[in-house]
């Protein structure tokens, strides 16, 4: 997937464009519907389909205290967008100067290149997509400001069980540990990407070696033990491997002395060194709370039960 940060440069090389507009945090079912509509329209029109998004999140500039925790860091967000089939991504830096632009100025800056003879652009977005200072612009305003030169299409809202699929609902579901709800809205399990670090060797010492991570992800489920699936970034051909993960503070071992939760992933039937590797970890389901055991033997018995539950 091609990535550009300049609308003018994109207009020069892509005179016929269908743009899917949004921040696309999580690239959930609602986002996927917008992207699929843009791709379908582009293919029918002999145009290219591109995602139009920003970095950082606009609220990080406009109102930092209200900036939401993000489901996906930029790297994962771009990968999810590429998987949608778009030809490229117009990734614009969201700056204080851009935030100060009026709706009319925003349209001129971003879409002006397609308001010239011989060029055409259609913008596909959800009902809550806004642009310009104080979020004054929407799809209807874009049509008016563009003088009819820019086409628009409002993608229908996607609902699940009567609830609108949106990033905020998914974020809350993950934070509450409601993984089935989050998975249903995302269309796949919630995943994080982390790099392993050296552990204390306790897991290997009791027969259950773990890949240890200090999560930097902003949205994590509550402390507990989970069924997970993991994929090695450098060995994606190996696919997803089942595992059991403890997200927490290792209370059975007093010498752990953790001030922030660690993620320890035991991959079933895996033998190898995962030190300093980057893993994608999907949270499949919650197995139980994190427990302080009276002995290592009791912990080992519980881990065996956890593994049996995952195999089952």
NUKE-649662 format. One record per residue (C-alpha): x, y, z; residue number from 1. Coordinates in nm, 4 decimals, always signed. Layout:
! residues N
      east     north        up  drenfi
         X         Y         Z     NUM
...
! end
This chain:
! residues 312
      east     north        up  drenfi
   +0.0000   +0.0000   +0.0000       1
   +0.1376   +0.3394   -0.1023       2
   +0.1472   +0.6061   +0.1707       3
   +0.1598   +0.9790   +0.0984       4
   +0.1216   +1.2829   +0.3233       5
   +0.0525   +1.5472   +0.0576       6
   -0.2925   +1.5885   -0.1034       7
   -0.1368   +1.7910   -0.3866       8
   +0.1100   +1.5129   -0.4652       9
   -0.1705   +1.2560   -0.4594      10
   -0.3872   +1.4632   -0.6943      11
   -0.0985   +1.4810   -0.9403      12
   -0.0506   +1.1039   -0.9563      13
   -0.4119   +0.9932   -0.8953      14
   -0.6502   +1.2164   -1.0942      15
   -0.9487   +0.9867   -1.0289      16
   -0.9916   +0.9132   -0.6591      17
   -1.2415   +0.7602   -0.4190      18
   -1.1363   +0.8512   -0.0640      19
   -1.2524   +0.6652   +0.2453      20
   -1.2281   +0.9265   +0.5200      21
   -1.1905   +0.8644   +0.8919      22
   -0.9433   +0.8094   +1.1722      23
   -1.0102   +0.4335   +1.1570      24
   -0.8951   +0.3390   +1.5076      25
   -0.9336   -0.0381   +1.5268      26
   -1.0525   -0.0649   +1.1645      27
   -1.3707   -0.2279   +1.2961      28
   -1.6763   -0.3510   +1.1052      29
   -1.8065   +0.0028   +1.0546      30
   -1.4724   +0.1167   +0.9155      31
   -1.4495   -0.1947   +0.7003      32
   -1.7870   -0.1127   +0.5452      33
   -1.6671   +0.2391   +0.4549      34
   -1.3443   +0.1054   +0.3064      35
   -1.5239   -0.1694   +0.1118      36
   -1.7663   +0.0873   -0.0326      37
   -1.4779   +0.3073   -0.1420      38
   -1.2961   +0.0158   -0.3055      39
   -1.6120   -0.1004   -0.4864      40
   -1.6880   +0.2493   -0.6167      41
   -1.3296   +0.3014   -0.7288      42
   -1.3226   -0.0258   -0.9199      43
   -1.6548   +0.0561   -1.0884      44
   -1.5353   +0.4044   -1.1884      45
   -1.1854   +0.3150   -1.3020      46
   -1.0457   +0.5162   -1.0126      47
   -0.8154   +0.4420   -0.7214      48
   -0.9356   +0.3910   -0.3654      49
   -0.7379   +0.5577   -0.0879      50
   -0.7900   +0.5937   +0.2843      51
   -0.7745   +0.9516   +0.4144      52
   -0.6660   +0.9652   +0.7759      53
   -0.4551   +1.1631   +1.0222      54
   -0.1768   +1.1172   +1.2747      55
   -0.1924   +1.1904   +1.5610      56
   -0.5569   +1.1698   +1.6661      57
   -0.7098   +1.5174   +1.6188      58
   -0.8018   +1.5433   +1.9874      59
   -0.4335   +1.5052   +2.0753      60
   -0.3939   +1.8539   +1.9249      61
   -0.7344   +2.0132   +1.9848      62
   -0.8089   +1.8820   +2.3370      63
   -0.5300   +1.6554   +2.4683      64
   -0.7166   +1.5761   +2.7903      65
   -0.9977   +1.4216   +2.5831      66
   -0.7779   +1.2227   +2.3452      67
   -0.9056   +0.8620   +2.3655      68
   -0.6899   +0.5605   +2.4338      69
   -0.6160   +0.4020   +2.0979      70
   -0.7089   +0.0475   +2.0022      71
   -0.4377   +0.0353   +1.7374      72
   -0.1032   +0.2094   +1.7122      73
   -0.0224   +0.3655   +1.3741      74
   +0.1704   +0.0655   +1.2420      75
   -0.1180   -0.1737   +1.3021      76
   -0.3747   +0.0758   +1.1771      77
   -0.1918   +0.1079   +0.8458      78
   -0.1670   -0.2705   +0.8132      79
   -0.5406   -0.3076   +0.8713      80
   -0.6093   -0.0398   +0.6110      81
   -0.3864   -0.2205   +0.3605      82
   -0.5788   -0.5427   +0.4246      83
   -0.9000   -0.3656   +0.3189      84
   -0.7821   -0.3520   -0.0427      85
   -0.7312   +0.0243   -0.0768      86
   -0.4582   +0.1322   -0.3156      87
   -0.3014   +0.3747   -0.0737      88
   -0.3309   +0.5929   +0.2333      89
   -0.3186   +0.9711   +0.2464      90
   -0.1762   +1.0024   +0.5979      91
   -0.1853   +1.3699   +0.6855      92
   -0.0068   +1.5131   +0.9893      93
   -0.2707   +1.6676   +1.2148      94
   -0.1114   +1.9916   +1.3305      95
   -0.2345   +2.3014   +1.5147      96
   -0.2286   +2.4834   +1.1799      97
   -0.4544   +2.2220   +1.0209      98
   -0.6859   +2.2266   +1.3233      99
   -0.7254   +2.6037   +1.2800     100
   -0.8343   +2.5824   +0.9158     101
   -1.1985   +2.6620   +0.8498     102
   -1.4109   +2.4034   +0.6729     103
   -1.3718   +2.5933   +0.3442     104
   -0.9958   +2.6226   +0.3884     105
   -0.9747   +2.2523   +0.4715     106
   -1.1596   +2.1584   +0.1526     107
   -0.9335   +2.3823   -0.0557     108
   -0.6200   +2.2397   +0.1049     109
   -0.7164   +1.8738   +0.0931     110
   -0.9495   +1.8395   -0.2052     111
   -0.8583   +2.1384   -0.4193     112
   -0.6405   +1.9260   -0.6453     113
   -0.9467   +1.7337   -0.7643     114
   -1.1547   +2.0450   -0.8333     115
   -0.9606   +2.1037   -1.1547     116
   -1.0690   +1.9988   -1.5077     117
   -0.9948   +1.6363   -1.5854     118
   -0.9877   +1.5257   -1.2236     119
   -1.2586   +1.3776   -1.0041     120
   -1.2982   +1.2724   -0.6427     121
   -1.5645   +1.1053   -0.4314     122
   -1.5443   +1.0975   -0.0519     123
   -1.6985   +0.8041   +0.1367     124
   -1.7409   +0.8476   +0.5122     125
   -1.9631   +0.7671   +0.8076     126
   -2.2350   +0.9922   +0.9436     127
   -2.0104   +1.1361   +1.2157     128
   -1.7134   +1.2342   +0.9974     129
   -1.6262   +1.6006   +1.0463     130
   -1.3552   +1.8393   +0.9307     131
   -1.2433   +2.1987   +0.9758     132
   -1.2184   +2.4215   +1.2802     133
   -1.4634   +2.3251   +1.5543     134
   -1.5661   +2.0236   +1.3410     135
   -1.7842   +2.2572   +1.1348     136
   -1.7752   +2.0576   +0.8108     137
   -1.9527   +1.7352   +0.7152     138
   -2.0314   +1.5550   +0.3903     139
   -2.3151   +1.7934   +0.3075     140
   -2.0860   +2.0913   +0.3608     141
   -1.8206   +1.9275   +0.1438     142
   -2.0626   +1.9081   -0.1469     143
   -2.1557   +2.2755   -0.1085     144
   -1.8022   +2.4055   -0.0553     145
   -1.6766   +2.1949   -0.3444     146
   -1.9373   +2.3456   -0.5731     147
   -2.0455   +2.0012   -0.6828     148
   -1.6946   +1.9068   -0.7982     149
   -1.6486   +1.6626   -0.5085     150
   -1.8894   +1.3720   -0.4847     151
   -1.9882   +1.2262   -0.1492     152
   -2.1450   +0.9103   -0.0120     153
   -2.2514   +0.8531   +0.3473     154
   -2.1947   +0.4892   +0.4383     155
   -2.4788   +0.3356   +0.6420     156
   -2.4155   +0.2913   +1.0120     157
   -2.3214   -0.0641   +1.1080     158
   -2.4985   -0.1996   +1.4151     159
   -2.4618   -0.5164   +1.6162     160
   -2.7403   -0.6266   +1.8471     161
   -2.8985   -0.2846   +1.8091     162
   -2.5790   -0.1018   +1.9107     163
   -2.3737   +0.1154   +1.6765     164
   -2.0327   -0.0327   +1.6063     165
   -1.7764   +0.2307   +1.7036     166
   -1.4260   +0.2559   +1.8436     167
   -1.5433   +0.3885   +2.1802     168
   -1.7764   +0.0904   +2.2361     169
   -1.4992   -0.1543   +2.1449     170
   -1.2513   +0.0283   +2.3671     171
   -1.4853   +0.0025   +2.6629     172
   -1.5592   -0.3634   +2.5924     173
   -1.1876   -0.4514   +2.5993     174
   -1.1241   -0.2479   +2.9150     175
   -1.4200   -0.4254   +3.0807     176
   -1.2945   -0.7680   +2.9720     177
   -1.5938   -0.8243   +2.7415     178
   -1.3848   -0.9856   +2.4694     179
   -1.6751   -1.1527   +2.2813     180
   -1.8373   -0.8113   +2.2293     181
   -1.5090   -0.6537   +2.1210     182
   -1.4335   -0.9407   +1.8838     183
   -1.7793   -0.9213   +1.7262     184
   -1.7478   -0.5471   +1.6606     185
   -1.3919   -0.5654   +1.5338     186
   -1.4559   -0.8674   +1.3150     187
   -1.1481   -1.0288   +1.4739     188
   -1.0013   -1.0531   +1.8249     189
   -0.8449   -0.7427   +1.9783     190
   -0.4701   -0.7582   +1.9147     191
   -0.1601   -0.5787   +2.0364     192
   +0.1940   -0.5756   +1.8990     193
   +0.4773   -0.5934   +2.1490     194
   +0.8467   -0.6819   +2.1602     195
   +0.9618   -0.9451   +2.4077     196
   +1.2071   -0.8738   +2.6858     197
   +1.4224   -1.0940   +2.9068     198
   +1.2280   -1.2462   +3.1959     199
   +1.3339   -1.4010   +3.5235     200
   +1.3257   -1.7537   +3.3820     201
   +1.0607   -1.8681   +3.6296     202
   +0.8252   -2.0058   +3.3638     203
   +1.0954   -2.2161   +3.2022     204
   +1.2023   -2.3374   +3.5443     205
   +0.8587   -2.4859   +3.6140     206
   +0.8143   -2.6283   +3.2638     207
   +0.6146   -2.3494   +3.1000     208
   +0.8490   -2.1114   +2.9221     209
   +0.6971   -1.7733   +2.8401     210
   +0.7536   -1.4851   +2.6050     211
   +0.7562   -1.1813   +2.8311     212
   +0.6385   -0.8348   +2.7334     213
   +0.5903   -0.5047   +2.9081     214
   +0.2862   -0.3843   +2.7119     215
   +0.2940   -0.0387   +2.5595     216
   -0.0538   -0.0843   +2.4098     217
   -0.3024   +0.1744   +2.5337     218
   -0.6050   -0.0562   +2.5501     219
   -0.5710   -0.3833   +2.7414     220
   -0.8224   -0.6139   +2.9081     221
   -0.8230   -0.6365   +3.2884     222
   -0.5551   -0.8256   +3.4771     223
   -0.6134   -1.1988   +3.4436     224
   -0.5336   -1.5163   +3.2534     225
   -0.6377   -1.5414   +2.8888     226
   -0.6483   -1.7732   +2.5955     227
   -0.4468   -1.5976   +2.3263     228
   -0.3110   -1.6505   +1.9788     229
   +0.0292   -1.5155   +1.8824     230
   +0.2087   -1.4577   +1.5556     231
   +0.5788   -1.3835   +1.5098     232
   +0.6265   -1.0705   +1.2994     233
   +0.9459   -1.2091   +1.1423     234
   +0.7866   -1.5487   +1.0767     235
   +0.4318   -1.4737   +0.9707     236
   +0.4356   -1.7814   +0.7488     237
   +0.4131   -1.9893   +1.0672     238
   +0.0640   -1.8508   +1.1282     239
   -0.1125   -1.8063   +1.4606     240
   -0.0130   -2.0218   +1.7580     241
   -0.2383   -2.0979   +2.0528     242
   -0.1248   -1.9890   +2.3934     243
   -0.2083   -1.9098   +2.7541     244
   -0.1186   -1.5636   +2.8785     245
   -0.1006   -1.4060   +3.2206     246
   -0.1517   -1.0316   +3.2214     247
   -0.0692   -0.9056   +3.5658     248
   +0.1729   -0.8850   +3.8536     249
   +0.2805   -1.2473   +3.9202     250
   +0.1579   -1.2379   +4.2827     251
   +0.2736   -1.5935   +4.3609     252
   +0.6353   -1.4794   +4.3369     253
   +0.7160   -1.2002   +4.5799     254
   +1.0440   -1.1229   +4.4051     255
   +0.8561   -1.0185   +4.0904     256
   +0.8058   -0.6696   +4.2403     257
   +0.6128   -0.5373   +3.9407     258
   +0.4727   -0.1846   +3.9353     259
   +0.2971   -0.2321   +3.5987     260
   +0.1360   -0.5445   +3.4550     261
   +0.3503   -0.7839   +3.2539     262
   +0.2216   -1.0022   +2.9722     263
   +0.3636   -1.3540   +2.9881     264
   +0.2647   -1.5778   +2.6972     265
   +0.3162   -1.9531   +2.6983     266
   +0.2787   -2.0869   +2.3444     267
   +0.1485   -2.4403   +2.3236     268
   +0.3791   -2.6914   +2.1525     269
   +0.6387   -2.4260   +2.0683     270
   +1.0091   -2.4832   +2.1205     271
   +1.2448   -2.1999   +2.0411     272
   +1.3895   -1.8693   +2.1504     273
   +1.1518   -1.5734   +2.1360     274
   +1.3802   -1.3235   +2.3066     275
   +1.3776   -0.9799   +2.1425     276
   +1.1078   -1.0805   +1.8938     277
   +0.8008   -0.8797   +1.8011     278
   +0.4739   -1.0652   +1.8497     279
   +0.1163   -0.9897   +1.7593     280
   -0.0984   -1.1184   +2.0448     281
   -0.4734   -1.1692   +2.0053     282
   -0.6905   -1.1915   +2.3154     283
   -0.9357   -1.4754   +2.2467     284
   -1.1141   -1.5230   +2.5796     285
   -1.0694   -1.4717   +2.9519     286
   -0.9979   -1.7906   +3.1439     287
   -0.9820   -1.6686   +3.5026     288
   -0.8589   -1.4037   +3.7445     289
   -0.4927   -1.3771   +3.8347     290
   -0.4481   -1.5659   +4.1634     291
   -0.1809   -1.5769   +4.4310     292
   -0.1055   -1.9458   +4.4935     293
   +0.0310   -2.0832   +4.8188     294
   +0.2936   -2.2901   +4.6410     295
   +0.4637   -2.3326   +4.3053     296
   +0.3119   -2.6805   +4.2826     297
   -0.0391   -2.5351   +4.3089     298
   +0.0451   -2.2841   +4.0369     299
   +0.1731   -2.5609   +3.8086     300
   -0.1484   -2.7604   +3.8561     301
   -0.3561   -2.4555   +3.7613     302
   -0.1421   -2.3811   +3.4546     303
   -0.2002   -2.7365   +3.3374     304
   -0.5745   -2.6841   +3.3761     305
   -0.5496   -2.3565   +3.1827     306
   -0.3632   -2.5273   +2.8990     307
   -0.6185   -2.8089   +2.8902     308
   -0.8965   -2.5516   +2.8637     309
   -0.7241   -2.3861   +2.5685     310
   -0.6600   -2.7174   +2.3934     311
   -1.0224   -2.8062   +2.4435     312
! end
